[in-house]
Amino acid sequence: MDVLNPMQVAANKMAADNLYAHFRGRMAFWGGIDSQHILPHGTPADVRRAVRETIRAMHGLEGGYVLAAVHNVQDDVPPENVWAMLEEANRTRREE
């Protein structure tokens, strides 16, 4: 396996830091931003926090991590939460 997609962080033992600790360097990871709770029901600040925490747990956006929603973004996700996810990822990338 080359990539774990989705990286479904709400599932048992699939927290980003746990996955990174056990599988770093052996596979890439894709996903990690909770599309069941955070994206549809959180605030933009909640989404930004989740993005920062996930990127931190995965040790950055380079070399093995693709930041994305866990699954497809559904129609119950407020557009401002999608923008918050993208903006925070870009801001974090510029800081690396």
Secondary structure, 3 states (H helix, E strand, C coil): CCEEEEECCCCCCCCHHHHHHHHCCCCEEEEEECCCCHHHHCCHHHHHHHHHHHHHHCCCCCCCEEEEECCCCCCCCCHHHHHHHHHHHHHHHHHC
